């Protein structure tokens, strides 16, 4: 099921998420909802707090369909970066919680990440390039951090004001960003239970 995406500023996007301790049907359902929402938006990654769920869960798929590569969705639960490359890489980043905001952000070019899947099985993998950028961006969400935290306070304040205006506009016309929950008073859908 597609879920509404929170738009910055929203206090839930600034919360540190709790580790997942129970696995199975509930985590599989959350992963499925996250992937459906991410693909529909469309995006390369989505973290649970972006749909108002404060659990350490993220999904991503950086496969390039236009390059003939089949989708490669992955769900990471309780992810942690266990090793970072010394080499840095700068890439343009965007975020489904900050629509139409893009900027160059520098991050380690490669990372090793340990996580669990929806059934609780442990995994560890090296991510490079776009995959490395995406996994770091999404793990930041689980720690209450946004990619605009890497820029100056002045630029961040300007973007926050822009997002506040966008949220007001979406409340009047949800078609402006139909993936958000901004059409609901206070930015939350009272019909949805988190």
N, C-alpha and C positions, 0 to 999 in steps of 0.2 A: 504494500500500500504506500502511495506517495504521501509524505508528511510535509507540513509547512516548514519552511526554513526561517530561522530567526535572523533578523537584520540588526547589525551593530547600530547604535548602542543598545544592548539588552544585557541586564545583569547576569543572566545565565551563561552568556558567552565568556564571562570573566571568572567563572567558578572552576576550581580544581576538581576534576571528576574522581569519583570513587572507583577503586578497583572492583572488577567483576569477580564474584566468588562462586556463583552458581551458573552452570553451563547447561546447554541442551536446547529445548524447544524455544525458550524465551530469547536466548541469545541468537539463535538461528533466525527467528522472526524479526528481531531488531536489525540484524545484518541484511536481511532481505529488504526491509523497509528503507534502510540507508542506501542500498544499491539502487533500488527503484527510484528513490528521490534524486540521487546523484546523477543517474543516467538521464532522467527526465529533465533536469534543470538546464542544460547538461553541465557536468563538472568532472574533474579528474579524481576528486577525493571529497569525502564528507565525514565529519566526526559527529558522534552522538549529541554533544551539547548544541550543535547547530540545529537540531530538531527538538531541543528542550529536554533531552535525556542526559542526565549527569553521570553517565557510566563511561569507563575507559574503553570505548569501542570506536573504531574507525574503519572505513572502507576506502578503497581506491582502485583505479584502473587507468594506468598510463599507457596502455597499448594503443598504437596508432592504427586505427581502422583504415585511414586513408593511405597508409603504407602497406596495406594488405595484411596487417597483423590482426589476428583474432582478438576479441576482448579477453582480458586476463584479470577478472575481478578478484580481489583479495580482501579478507576481513581480518583485522588485527585487534585482538582483545588484550588489554593490559600491556600495550607495547612499551618497550624501553630501548633507548639507544645505548648499546653497550660499547660501541667503538665509533669514533669519528675520524675521517681522513684529515690530514693536515692541509691538503689542497682545498682551496675555496673555489666556489663556483657562483657566478651571479646569473640569475634568471628572472624573467618577468613573472610575477605571481599575481594571481587574482583570488577572489574568495566568494563563494556563494552567499556569504553573510555580509559582504560589502560589494553589492552589484556595481558593475561598471568601473571599479577601481582597480587599476593595474599599476605595478611599480617594480623596479629592479630591486631584488633582495639578495644579499650574499649569505650563503650557507656552506657548510662542508660539502664537497663534491661527492662524497660517498659515506655511507654509514652502515654499520651492522646493527640490526634490530632483532630483539628477542620478543616473542609474543605467544599468545595462545589463540587457537581457532575457536569457533563457536561450540565445539564439543569439549574444549578444555585441553586439547593436545598442544604441546609446546613445539615451537618452531624458532629457528634462527636463520637469518638470511642477510646477505650484503645487498644493498640498494645503491645504484649509481645513477648519475644524470638526473633526468626528470623524475624518476622514481624516488631518488634520494631527496630531492626538493619537496616532493609531494608528501612523503612520509614524515619529514620533519615539520612541515606546515601543519599537518593533521595532528601530530603529537602535541604541537604547541596548543592547539585547540583544547586538548584534554587537560592541559595545564593552565587554562584560562588566558592564553596569550594569543594575540592576533598578529598577522604579518605587518600591520601598520605600527606595531610596537618597535619595529626595527628602524623607523624613520624618526625625524625630529618631532618634538612635542608640538611645534607650531603647525607643521604639515598634518600631523595626526589630528589636531584640534579642528583644522579646516575640513578634513575628511569626515570627522564625526558630525560636524554641522551639516555637511552635504547629505549624510545618511539620515539625519533627523528630518531634513526637508523631504527626502525621498520617502521615508516612512509616512509622513503626513500626506504626501501625494498618493501613495499606495492605498492609504485608508479611504481616500476619495475615489480612487480608480484602481482596483486590484489588478486590472489587466496590465498595469505598468510593470509588475513583477509578480506573476501569478504563482510563483513558487514560495512566496513568503507568507508569514502569518500576520503581516502588517495591516491587513484589512480588518483585523479584529481590535477592539478597544484595548489599549494597553499593550498591544503587540502579542497577545496570547489568545488562542482559540479556546473559549470556555467550554466548547464541546469536546475537547481533546483531553484525555487523561494521560499524564506522563508517568 
